[in-house]
Amino acid sequence: MCGIVAYIGPKDATPFLLEGLARLEYRGYDSAGVAVAGRTGGIKLRKVKGRVADLAAAVPARFKGTTGIGHTRWATHGVPSDENAHPHLDNAERIAVVHNGIIENADELRARLSAEGAIFRSETDTEVLSHLIAAHATEGVELEEAVRAALGKVVGTYGIAVLDAEQPDRIVVARNGSPIVLGIGEKEMFAASDVSALVRYTRQVVHLEDGELAVVRADGFRTFTEDARTTHRQPSTVDWEIDSYDTGGFEHFLLKEINEQPGSVERTLGGRLDERFATAHLGGLNLDARELREIRRVKILGCGSAYYAGEMGAQLIEELSRIPAHSEPASEFRYRNPVIEADTLYVAVSQSGETYDTLAAVQEIKRKGGRVLGVVNTVGSAIARECDGGIYLHAGPEISVASTKAFTSTVVAFALLALHFGRIHDLSPADGRRIVSALKALPDQIREVLDQSDAIAELAAEYAKSAGMMFIGRVRGFPVAREGAQKLKEISYVHAEAYPASELKHGPLALISPELPTVALVPDDELLDKNLTTLGEIKARSGRVIAVAHRRPEEKLADHCILVPKSEPELDPLLLNIPLQLLAYHAAVALGRDVDKPRNLAKSVTVE
């Protein structure tokens, strides 16, 4: 959620720190800061409430050092302010710390350190770490040993980077529940909470595991555990291009990523369709046909849009393979003491692969002996490493906080999984060929929807100032309605609710009025007549209707209609969702919202 960057090498650290923080802005934050140390001793510190641009303006020209750390903060302890911004120093201004996560026993540690003479300048839990590390950094103690000893007293989650004015030849980083990635350069080293800060400088990265620390020097690194056991981490290569982190001529990253969906779907499908046997190749599952036939239930876990993608995935799995499937929020899963069944396959969904609630659910399942697959976009991420197998999306980096192309690619991945399961069970070759053909057609069909962007923009401008909006859909359409309402809420701040269309008359119909428009998903399927009846109920109560449909309803049933190409019924939800992304985007633009960085939200939620 917050962002960390660090540099050590022969160059001035400040330019990298500021650029790296700027590349992490998409994660969401309220303040930023940097600290550097050089061979002359002492730590130089600048931090501000506001954007990285405000920080850059506050950094003086002579703010130089060859070792440095930086941070963008998303407030958890204490209001956004200069004082609460990271990095945090100890009283002697020797130790500087940046931290992602939450220290659960911070109050207890603060009281103890205060009694020992520490003076706190902020309300944060992070400042506890700087004083705690300083208390262990006595004469002759290596920084890495002081950090290791301090972390032994900490309860909570953290990704940290630590700088010592008296040992400027190293940075110590550590991870427990919040990502830290090392970047390997030529006689220089980098660290960050996200590879997006590193790709301009290196493609060779090392992902730390939970409970692991690293001491990083200009000429290399050493990794070890909290009990001082040496670990051996091999670098992996990042395959994302630096151009992926630029807007590419679009006004916003979100609009760029919406328009990238034909390509991202092609990458998700790439090499995975088997036309000869009308199935999907998914070698990363690490499950053979016999093992798959023993699965009696599928449970999908995700948060936010990943949860809604899981609902669409569960529908696909049930329809194509006839295996019972269900999706639920990962954030709730482990707190209800779930029963983990040997014949249930669990699937964890996360774009970043670092979502803490989902990672914790995976760990709970693994602890109880369950089998978990991951559907993630980020190679080498924590969830990907923790799972028994899975599917990489290959959607490319997603910068905007609101997920679009990763959401669509996730549903495509579930379609592949459902097809694979189905053909192992009772899905006929003819139905398999039908789904394969429909999947191949998706990229061009998405392009057809994207061509309507200008018309949808006009529609969004007309409805953007509504007090709220209702989204409705039946069966396959209901998860699409939920995702559509989520998008509108998170980027335009317009209140939106999603309901099954069949439930409208059981309560929500009381809300219908000219002031509350309804976005209705009306696919040309076996439920078309029932959906048209629902539109009639809304219009009879003077409600305004935007229909997202395969063919235009009668004029008396819909005020506006967005037409979508017809796919196979099982895959129609994928295409019905694209106009809702555009509707939310253009509504947010019409209202002047900060589209890529909506208030109060962050891209990768690495705290509970």
C-alpha positions as CSV (number, residue, x, y, z in Angstrom):
1,M,0.0,0.0,0.0
2,C,2.8,2.4,1.0
3,G,5.9,2.6,-1.2
4,I,9.5,1.9,-0.4
5,V,12.7,2.6,-2.5
6,A,16.3,2.4,-1.6
7,Y,19.7,2.9,-3.4
8,I,23.3,2.2,-2.6
9,G,26.2,2.7,-5.0
10,P,28.6,5.2,-6.4
11,K,26.0,7.7,-7.6
12,D,23.9,10.3,-5.9
13,A,20.9,8.4,-4.5
14,T,18.4,11.3,-4.5
15,P,17.4,11.3,-8.3
16,F,16.7,7.5,-8.1
17,L,14.7,7.9,-4.9
18,L,12.5,10.6,-6.3
19,E,11.9,8.9,-9.6
20,G,11.3,5.6,-7.9
21,L,8.7,7.2,-5.6
22,A,7.0,8.8,-8.5
23,R,6.7,5.4,-10.1
24,L,5.0,4.1,-7.0
25,E,2.5,6.9,-6.8
26,Y,-0.2,4.7,-8.3
27,R,-0.2,2.6,-5.1
28,G,-1.9,5.5,-3.3
29,Y,-0.4,7.7,-0.6
30,D,-0.7,11.0,1.4
31,S,2.9,12.0,2.1
32,A,6.4,11.3,1.0
33,G,10.0,11.5,2.2
34,V,13.6,10.7,1.6
35,A,16.8,10.2,3.7
36,V,20.3,10.0,2.4
37,A,23.7,9.3,4.0
38,G,27.2,9.8,2.5
39,R,30.8,9.3,3.4
40,T,30.9,12.6,5.4
41,G,28.5,11.2,8.0
42,G,25.1,12.3,9.2
43,I,21.6,11.8,7.7
44,K,19.9,14.3,5.5
45,L,16.1,14.2,5.7
46,R,13.2,15.7,3.8
47,K,9.6,14.7,4.1
48,V,6.3,16.4,3.3
49,K,2.6,15.9,3.4
50,G,1.4,15.7,-0.3
51,R,2.7,14.4,-3.6
52,V,6.2,13.4,-4.7
53,A,6.3,16.6,-6.7
54,D,5.9,18.5,-3.5
55,L,8.8,16.5,-2.0
56,A,11.0,17.1,-5.0
57,A,10.4,20.9,-4.7
58,A,11.4,20.7,-1.0
59,V,14.7,18.9,-1.6
60,P,17.6,21.4,-1.8
61,A,20.2,21.2,-4.6
62,R,22.9,20.0,-2.1
63,F,20.9,17.1,-0.8
64,K,23.3,14.4,-1.8
65,G,24.4,11.0,-0.6
66,T,25.4,7.7,-2.1
67,T,23.1,5.7,0.2
68,G,19.4,6.5,0.6
69,I,15.9,5.4,1.4
70,G,12.5,6.8,0.4
71,H,8.8,6.3,1.1
72,T,5.3,7.2,0.1
73,R,2.9,6.8,3.1
74,W,-0.8,5.8,3.2
75,A,-1.9,6.7,6.7
76,T,-2.7,4.0,9.3
77,H,-1.4,5.5,12.5
78,G,-1.8,9.3,12.7
79,V,-3.2,11.8,10.2
80,P,-1.3,12.8,7.0
81,S,1.3,15.3,8.1
82,D,5.0,16.3,7.7
83,E,5.7,14.8,11.1
84,N,4.0,11.5,10.4
85,A,5.6,11.1,7.0
86,H,8.5,8.6,6.7
87,P,11.5,8.2,7.0
88,H,11.6,8.3,10.9
89,L,14.7,8.9,12.9
90,D,15.8,8.0,16.4
91,N,16.7,10.7,18.9
92,A,20.4,10.8,17.9
93,E,19.3,11.0,14.2
94,R,21.6,8.1,13.4
95,I,19.0,5.5,12.3
96,A,16.4,6.2,9.6
97,V,13.6,3.7,8.9
98,V,10.9,3.5,6.2
99,H,8.1,0.9,6.8
100,N,5.1,-0.6,5.1
101,G,2.7,-2.6,7.3
102,I,1.4,-2.3,10.9
103,I,3.3,-3.0,14.1
104,E,0.6,-4.5,16.4
105,N,2.5,-4.1,19.7
106,A,3.6,-0.5,18.9
107,D,1.8,1.0,21.9
108,E,3.6,-1.4,24.3
109,L,7.0,-0.8,22.7
110,R,6.4,3.0,22.6
111,A,5.7,3.0,26.4
112,R,8.8,0.9,27.1
113,L,11.1,3.1,24.9
114,S,9.7,6.3,26.3
115,A,10.5,5.0,29.8
116,E,14.0,4.5,28.6
117,G,14.3,8.1,27.4
118,A,13.2,7.9,23.8
119,I,11.4,11.1,22.6
120,F,8.7,10.5,20.0
121,R,8.0,13.1,17.3
122,S,5.1,11.4,15.5
123,E,2.0,9.4,16.0
124,T,3.2,6.5,13.9
125,D,3.9,2.9,14.7
126,T,7.0,3.1,12.5
127,E,8.9,5.5,14.7
128,V,9.0,2.8,17.3
129,L,11.2,0.8,14.9
130,S,13.8,3.6,14.6
131,H,14.2,3.9,18.4
132,L,14.1,0.1,18.9
133,I,16.9,-0.5,16.3
134,A,18.9,2.4,17.8
135,A,18.7,0.8,21.2
136,H,20.3,-2.3,19.8
137,A,22.9,-0.5,17.6
138,T,25.5,-0.2,20.4
139,E,29.2,0.2,19.7
140,G,30.6,-2.6,17.6
141,V,27.2,-4.0,16.6
142,E,26.6,-4.4,12.9
143,L,23.4,-2.8,11.6
144,E,22.0,-6.0,10.4
145,E,22.3,-7.6,13.8
146,A,20.6,-4.5,15.4
147,V,17.7,-4.8,13.0
148,R,17.4,-8.6,13.5
149,A,17.4,-8.1,17.3
150,A,14.8,-5.3,17.1
151,L,12.5,-7.3,14.9
152,G,12.6,-10.1,17.4
153,K,10.5,-7.9,19.7
154,V,8.0,-6.8,17.0
155,V,4.6,-8.2,16.4
156,G,2.9,-7.3,13.1
157,T,3.5,-6.9,9.4
158,Y,6.4,-5.0,7.9
159,G,8.5,-4.3,4.9
160,I,11.3,-2.1,6.0
161,A,14.5,-0.4,4.8
162,V,17.0,0.9,7.4
163,L,19.8,3.4,7.0
164,D,22.6,4.0,9.6
165,A,24.6,7.2,9.4
166,E,27.6,5.4,11.1
167,Q,27.4,2.5,8.6
168,P,26.6,4.1,5.3
169,D,28.1,1.2,3.3
170,R,24.9,-0.8,3.7
171,I,21.1,-0.8,3.8
172,V,19.2,-3.5,5.7
173,V,15.8,-4.5,4.5
174,A,13.3,-7.0,5.9
175,R,10.0,-8.5,5.0
176,N,7.1,-10.0,7.0
177,G,3.8,-9.8,5.2
178,S,4.7,-6.7,3.0
179,P,6.8,-7.1,-0.1
180,I,10.4,-6.1,-0.6
181,V,12.3,-6.7,-3.8
182,L,16.0,-6.3,-4.4
183,G,17.3,-5.0,-7.7
184,I,20.8,-6.0,-8.9
185,G,22.8,-3.4,-10.8
186,E,26.3,-2.9,-12.0
187,K,28.3,-2.0,-8.8
188,E,25.1,-0.7,-7.3
189,M,22.0,-2.1,-5.7
190,F,18.4,-1.1,-5.3
191,A,15.4,-2.1,-3.2
192,A,11.8,-1.4,-3.5
193,S,8.3,-2.6,-2.5
194,D,7.4,-3.0,-6.2
195,V,9.4,-3.8,-9.3
196,S,7.9,-0.8,-11.1
197,A,10.4,1.4,-9.2
198,L,13.3,-0.7,-10.5
199,V,12.7,-1.7,-14.1
200,R,14.4,1.4,-15.6
201,Y,17.6,0.4,-13.8
202,T,17.7,-3.3,-13.7
203,R,15.8,-6.4,-14.8
204,Q,17.5,-8.7,-12.3
205,V,15.5,-8.9,-9.1
206,V,15.3,-11.0,-5.9
207,H,12.0,-11.3,-3.9
208,L,12.4,-11.7,-0.2
209,E,10.3,-14.2,1.7
210,D,8.4,-13.5,4.9
211,G,10.7,-13.6,7.9
212,E,13.7,-12.8,5.7
213,L,16.2,-10.0,5.9
214,A,18.9,-8.8,3.5
215,V,22.0,-6.6,4.0
216,V,22.5,-4.7,0.8
217,R,25.9,-3.2,-0.3
218,A,26.9,-1.6,-3.6
219,D,28.7,-4.8,-4.7
220,G,26.0,-7.3,-3.7
221,F,23.7,-8.7,-1.0
222,R,23.3,-11.3,1.7
223,T,20.0,-12.8,2.8
224,F,19.2,-14.5,6.1
225,T,16.4,-15.3,8.5
226,E,15.4,-13.7,11.7
227,D,17.2,-16.5,13.6
228,A,20.4,-15.7,11.6
229,R,20.3,-18.7,9.2
230,T,21.8,-17.8,5.8
231,T,19.4,-18.2,2.9
232,H,20.2,-18.4,-0.8
233,R,18.1,-16.3,-3.2
234,Q,18.6,-16.6,-6.9
235,P,17.8,-13.5,-9.1
236,S,14.9,-13.7,-11.6
237,T,14.3,-11.6,-14.7
238,V,11.5,-9.0,-14.9
239,D,9.9,-9.2,-18.4
240,W,7.9,-6.0,-18.2
241,E,9.0,-3.1,-20.3
242,I,9.6,0.4,-19.0
243,D,7.1,1.8,-21.5
244,S,4.4,-0.1,-19.5
245,Y,4.8,2.5,-16.8
246,D,4.1,5.5,-19.0
247,T,0.6,6.7,-20.1
248,G,1.6,6.2,-23.8
249,G,-0.3,9.3,-25.0
250,F,-3.5,8.6,-23.1
251,E,-4.9,11.1,-20.6
252,H,-4.8,8.6,-17.8
253,F,-3.3,5.2,-17.0
254,L,-6.8,3.9,-16.5
255,L,-7.9,4.8,-20.1
256,K,-4.7,3.3,-21.4
257,E,-5.3,0.0,-19.5
258,I,-8.9,-0.2,-20.6
259,N,-7.7,0.1,-24.2
260,E,-4.9,-2.4,-23.7
261,Q,-7.4,-5.2,-23.0
262,P,-7.4,-6.8,-26.4
263,G,-3.7,-7.3,-26.1
264,S,-3.8,-8.4,-22.5
265,V,-6.4,-11.0,-23.3
266,E,-4.3,-12.3,-26.2
267,R,-1.3,-12.6,-23.8
268,T,-3.5,-14.5,-21.2
269,L,-4.6,-16.9,-23.9
270,G,-1.2,-17.2,-25.6
271,G,-0.2,-20.8,-26.1
272,R,-2.9,-22.1,-23.9
273,L,-5.7,-23.0,-26.3
274,D,-5.6,-26.6,-27.7
275,E,-7.8,-26.7,-30.8
276,R,-7.1,-30.3,-31.5
277,F,-8.6,-31.6,-28.2
278,A,-10.8,-28.6,-27.7
279,T,-9.3,-27.8,-24.3
280,A,-6.8,-25.6,-22.6
281,H,-3.1,-26.2,-21.7
282,L,-2.4,-25.2,-18.1
283,G,0.8,-26.9,-17.1
284,G,1.3,-24.5,-14.2
285,L,-1.5,-26.1,-12.3
286,N,0.8,-29.0,-11.3
287,L,-2.2,-31.3,-11.3
288,D,-2.7,-34.2,-13.6
289,A,-6.0,-35.4,-15.0
290,R,-6.5,-38.0,-12.3
291,E,-6.0,-35.5,-9.5
292,L,-8.4,-33.0,-11.2
293,R,-11.1,-35.7,-11.4
294,E,-10.9,-36.2,-7.7
295,I,-11.8,-32.5,-7.0
296,R,-15.4,-32.2,-5.8
297,R,-15.6,-28.5,-5.1
298,V,-13.8,-25.2,-6.0
299,K,-13.5,-22.3,-3.6
300,I,-12.2,-19.0,-4.9
301,L,-10.8,-16.3,-2.7
302,G,-10.1,-12.6,-3.5
303,C,-10.7,-9.0,-2.4
304,G,-12.5,-6.2,-4.2
305,S,-12.5,-6.7,-8.0
306,A,-10.6,-10.0,-7.6
307,Y,-13.5,-11.3,-5.5
308,Y,-16.0,-10.3,-8.3
309,A,-13.8,-11.9,-10.9
310,G,-13.9,-15.0,-8.7
311,E,-17.7,-14.9,-8.8
312,M,-17.6,-14.9,-12.6
313,G,-15.0,-17.7,-12.4
314,A,-17.2,-19.8,-10.1
315,Q,-20.1,-19.4,-12.6
316,L,-17.8,-20.5,-15.5
317,I,-16.5,-23.5,-13.6
318,E,-20.0,-24.7,-12.6
319,E,-21.4,-24.3,-16.1
320,L,-18.6,-25.9,-18.0
321,S,-17.3,-28.6,-15.6
322,R,-20.4,-29.1,-13.4
323,I,-18.2,-28.9,-10.3
324,P,-19.7,-26.9,-7.5
325,A,-17.8,-23.6,-7.2
326,H,-18.2,-20.6,-4.9
327,S,-16.3,-17.3,-4.4
328,E,-16.0,-15.4,-1.2
329,P,-14.0,-12.4,0.2
330,A,-10.5,-13.6,1.3
331,S,-10.6,-10.9,4.0
332,E,-13.5,-12.8,5.7
333,F,-12.4,-16.4,5.0
334,R,-10.0,-17.2,7.8
335,Y,-11.9,-15.5,10.5
336,R,-14.8,-17.9,10.2
337,N,-12.6,-20.9,11.1
338,P,-13.3,-22.5,7.7
339,V,-13.5,-26.2,7.2
340,I,-10.6,-27.2,4.8
341,E,-11.7,-30.2,2.7
342,A,-9.2,-32.6,1.0
343,D,-11.3,-32.8,-2.2
344,T,-11.7,-29.0,-2.5
345,L,-9.5,-26.9,-4.7
346,Y,-8.9,-23.4,-3.4
347,V,-8.0,-20.6,-5.8
348,A,-6.4,-17.3,-4.6
349,V,-6.9,-14.3,-6.9
350,S,-4.7,-11.2,-6.7
351,Q,-3.4,-8.8,-9.4
352,S,-0.4,-7.9,-7.3
353,G,0.1,-11.2,-5.7
354,E,0.8,-9.4,-2.5
355,T,-2.7,-8.6,-1.1
356,Y,-2.3,-9.3,2.6
357,D,-5.8,-10.6,3.3
358,T,-5.6,-13.1,0.4
359,L,-2.0,-14.2,1.3
360,A,-3.2,-14.8,4.9
361,A,-6.1,-16.9,3.6
362,V,-3.6,-19.0,1.5
363,Q,-1.4,-19.5,4.5
364,E,-4.4,-20.6,6.6
365,I,-5.4,-23.2,3.9
366,K,-1.8,-24.5,3.6
367,R,-1.5,-24.8,7.3
368,K,-4.6,-27.0,7.4
369,G,-3.3,-29.2,4.5
370,G,-5.4,-27.7,1.7
371,R,-4.3,-27.3,-1.9
372,V,-4.2,-23.8,-3.3
373,L,-3.8,-22.5,-6.9
374,G,-3.0,-18.8,-7.5
375,V,-4.3,-16.6,-10.3
376,V,-2.0,-13.6,-10.2
377,N,-0.4,-11.1,-12.5
378,T,2.9,-10.5,-10.9
379,V,5.6,-13.2,-11.4
380,G,7.5,-14.0,-8.2
381,S,5.0,-12.4,-5.9
382,A,4.2,-13.7,-2.5
383,I,1.0,-15.5,-3.3
384,A,2.5,-17.0,-6.5
385,R,5.4,-18.4,-4.4
386,E,3.1,-19.7,-1.6
387,C,0.7,-21.6,-3.9
388,D,1.0,-25.1,-5.1
389,G,0.5,-24.0,-8.7
390,G,-1.6,-21.6,-10.7
391,I,-2.0,-19.4,-13.7
392,Y,-0.1,-16.2,-14.5
393,L,-2.2,-13.6,-16.2
394,H,0.6,-11.9,-18.3
395,A,-1.7,-8.9,-18.5
396,G,1.3,-6.5,-18.1
397,P,1.7,-3.9,-15.3
398,E,-1.5,-2.3,-14.1
399,I,-0.8,1.2,-12.8
400,S,-4.2,2.8,-12.1
401,V,-5.7,1.9,-8.8
402,A,-8.9,0.7,-10.4
403,S,-8.4,-2.7,-12.0
404,T,-9.5,-3.2,-15.6
405,K,-7.2,-5.3,-17.8
406,A,-6.2,-7.5,-14.9
407,F,-9.8,-8.1,-14.0
408,T,-10.6,-9.1,-17.6
409,S,-7.6,-11.3,-17.8
410,T,-8.5,-12.9,-14.5
411,V,-11.9,-13.9,-15.9
412,V,-10.3,-15.2,-19.1
413,A,-7.9,-17.3,-16.9
414,F,-11.0,-18.7,-15.1
415,A,-12.5,-19.5,-18.5
416,L,-9.4,-21.5,-19.4
417,L,-9.5,-23.3,-16.1
418,A,-13.2,-24.1,-16.5
419,L,-12.6,-25.4,-20.0
420,H,-9.7,-27.5,-18.8
421,F,-11.8,-28.9,-15.9
422,G,-14.8,-29.4,-18.2
423,R,-13.0,-31.4,-20.8
424,I,-11.5,-33.7,-18.1
425,H,-15.1,-34.2,-16.8
426,D,-18.1,-34.3,-19.1
427,L,-17.9,-31.2,-21.5
428,S,-18.3,-32.5,-25.0
429,P,-15.7,-31.9,-27.7
430,A,-18.3,-29.8,-29.6
431,D,-18.9,-27.6,-26.6
432,G,-15.1,-27.4,-26.0
433,R,-14.7,-26.2,-29.6
434,R,-17.4,-23.7,-29.1
435,I,-15.7,-22.2,-26.1
436,V,-12.2,-22.2,-27.8
437,S,-13.6,-20.4,-30.8
438,A,-15.3,-17.8,-28.5
439,L,-12.2,-17.2,-26.5
440,K,-10.2,-16.6,-29.7
441,A,-12.8,-14.0,-30.8
442,L,-12.7,-12.0,-27.6
443,P,-9.9,-9.6,-28.4
444,D,-11.6,-8.3,-31.6
445,Q,-14.9,-8.1,-29.9
446,I,-13.4,-6.1,-27.1
447,R,-12.0,-3.7,-29.7
448,E,-15.6,-3.3,-31.1
449,V,-16.8,-2.2,-27.6
450,L,-13.8,0.2,-27.2
451,D,-14.8,1.9,-30.4
452,Q,-17.9,3.2,-28.6
453,S,-15.9,5.1,-26.1
454,D,-16.9,8.6,-27.4
455,A,-20.6,7.7,-27.3
456,I,-20.3,6.3,-23.8
457,A,-18.5,9.5,-22.7
458,E,-21.5,11.5,-23.8
459,L,-23.8,9.2,-21.9
460,A,-21.5,9.3,-18.8
461,A,-21.5,13.1,-18.8
462,E,-25.3,13.1,-18.8
463,Y,-25.6,10.8,-15.8
464,A,-22.5,11.6,-13.8
465,K,-24.2,14.1,-11.5
466,S,-26.9,11.6,-10.5
467,A,-27.3,11.1,-6.7
468,G,-26.5,7.5,-7.2
469,M,-26.9,4.6,-9.6
470,M,-28.4,1.1,-9.5
471,F,-26.7,-1.8,-11.4
472,I,-28.7,-5.0,-12.0
473,G,-28.1,-8.3,-13.7
474,R,-29.3,-11.9,-13.5
475,V,-27.2,-15.0,-12.8
476,R,-24.2,-14.5,-15.1
477,G,-24.9,-10.8,-15.1
478,F,-25.0,-10.2,-11.4
479,P,-21.2,-10.3,-10.8
480,V,-20.8,-7.9,-13.7
481,A,-23.2,-5.6,-12.1
482,R,-21.2,-5.7,-8.8
483,E,-18.0,-5.0,-10.6
484,G,-19.6,-2.1,-12.5
485,A,-20.9,-0.6,-9.3
486,Q,-17.5,-1.0,-7.7
487,K,-15.8,0.9,-10.6
488,L,-18.2,3.8,-10.5
489,K,-17.9,4.1,-6.7
490,E,-14.1,3.9,-6.5
491,I,-13.2,6.4,-9.2
492,S,-16.1,8.8,-9.6
493,Y,-17.3,8.7,-5.9
494,V,-20.9,8.3,-7.1
495,H,-22.8,6.0,-4.8
496,A,-23.7,2.8,-6.6
497,E,-25.5,-0.4,-5.6
498,A,-25.7,-3.7,-7.4
499,Y,-28.6,-6.2,-7.0
500,P,-29.7,-9.3,-8.8
501,A,-32.4,-8.1,-11.2
502,S,-34.7,-10.8,-9.8
503,E,-34.4,-9.2,-6.3
504,L,-35.4,-5.7,-7.3
505,K,-39.0,-6.2,-6.5
506,H,-38.1,-7.6,-3.1
507,G,-37.0,-4.3,-1.7
508,P,-34.7,-2.1,-3.8
509,L,-37.6,-1.2,-6.1
510,A,-38.6,1.3,-3.4
511,L,-35.5,3.4,-4.4
512,I,-36.4,3.7,-8.1
513,S,-37.1,7.3,-9.1
514,P,-36.1,9.7,-11.9
515,E,-33.1,10.7,-9.7
516,L,-31.7,7.1,-9.5
517,P,-30.9,5.7,-12.9
518,T,-30.4,2.0,-13.4
519,V,-27.7,0.3,-15.5
520,A,-29.2,-3.0,-16.6
521,L,-27.3,-5.9,-18.1
522,V,-29.6,-7.5,-20.7
523,P,-27.8,-10.2,-22.6
524,D,-29.6,-12.1,-25.4
525,D,-29.8,-15.4,-23.5
526,E,-32.4,-17.7,-21.9
527,L,-33.3,-14.9,-19.3
528,L,-33.9,-12.1,-21.8
529,D,-37.7,-12.0,-21.4
530,K,-37.4,-11.9,-17.6
531,N,-34.8,-9.1,-17.8
532,L,-37.2,-7.1,-20.1
533,T,-40.0,-7.5,-17.6
534,T,-37.7,-6.0,-14.9
535,L,-37.0,-3.0,-17.2
536,G,-40.8,-2.6,-17.5
537,E,-41.1,-2.5,-13.7
538,I,-38.5,0.2,-13.5
539,K,-40.0,2.4,-16.3
540,A,-43.4,2.0,-14.7
541,R,-42.0,3.9,-11.7
542,S,-40.4,6.6,-13.8
543,G,-36.9,5.2,-13.5
544,R,-34.3,5.9,-16.1
545,V,-32.6,2.9,-17.7
546,I,-29.2,2.4,-19.4
547,A,-29.3,-1.0,-21.0
548,V,-26.1,-2.9,-21.8
549,A,-27.4,-5.4,-24.3
550,H,-26.8,-7.5,-27.4
551,R,-29.9,-6.0,-29.1
552,R,-31.7,-2.8,-28.4
553,P,-34.8,-3.2,-26.2
554,E,-38.0,-1.4,-27.1
555,E,-37.8,2.4,-26.7
556,K,-40.3,2.3,-23.8
557,L,-38.1,0.0,-21.8
558,A,-34.7,1.8,-22.0
559,D,-33.7,5.5,-22.3
560,H,-30.3,4.6,-23.6
561,C,-28.6,1.4,-24.9
562,I,-25.0,0.3,-25.2
563,L,-24.8,-2.6,-27.7
564,V,-22.2,-5.3,-27.1
565,P,-21.1,-8.1,-29.5
566,K,-22.6,-11.5,-28.8
567,S,-20.2,-14.2,-27.6
568,E,-21.2,-17.6,-26.2
569,P,-23.5,-17.3,-23.2
570,E,-20.8,-18.4,-20.7
571,L,-18.4,-15.7,-22.0
572,D,-20.9,-12.9,-22.5
573,P,-20.2,-11.4,-19.0
574,L,-16.6,-10.6,-20.2
575,L,-17.9,-8.3,-22.9
576,L,-20.8,-6.8,-20.9
577,N,-18.2,-5.6,-18.4
578,I,-16.2,-3.4,-20.8
579,P,-18.8,-0.7,-21.3
580,L,-19.1,-0.4,-17.5
581,Q,-15.4,0.3,-17.3
582,L,-15.8,3.1,-19.8
583,L,-18.9,4.5,-18.2
584,A,-17.1,4.7,-14.8
585,Y,-14.0,6.3,-16.4
586,H,-15.9,8.9,-18.3
587,A,-18.1,9.8,-15.4
588,A,-15.0,10.3,-13.2
589,V,-13.5,12.6,-15.9
590,A,-16.7,14.5,-16.2
591,L,-16.7,15.1,-12.4
592,G,-13.0,16.1,-12.4
593,R,-11.8,13.2,-10.2
594,D,-8.2,12.1,-9.8
595,V,-8.9,9.0,-11.9
596,D,-5.7,7.0,-11.4
597,K,-5.4,7.8,-7.7
598,P,-8.9,7.8,-6.2
599,R,-9.1,9.2,-2.6
600,N,-8.6,6.8,0.3
601,L,-7.6,3.9,-1.9
602,A,-4.4,2.1,-2.8
603,K,-3.5,-0.3,-5.5
604,S,-1.9,-3.1,-3.5
605,V,-3.4,-3.5,-0.1
606,T,-0.6,-5.0,2.0
607,V,-2.1,-4.3,5.4
608,E,-5.1,-6.1,7.0
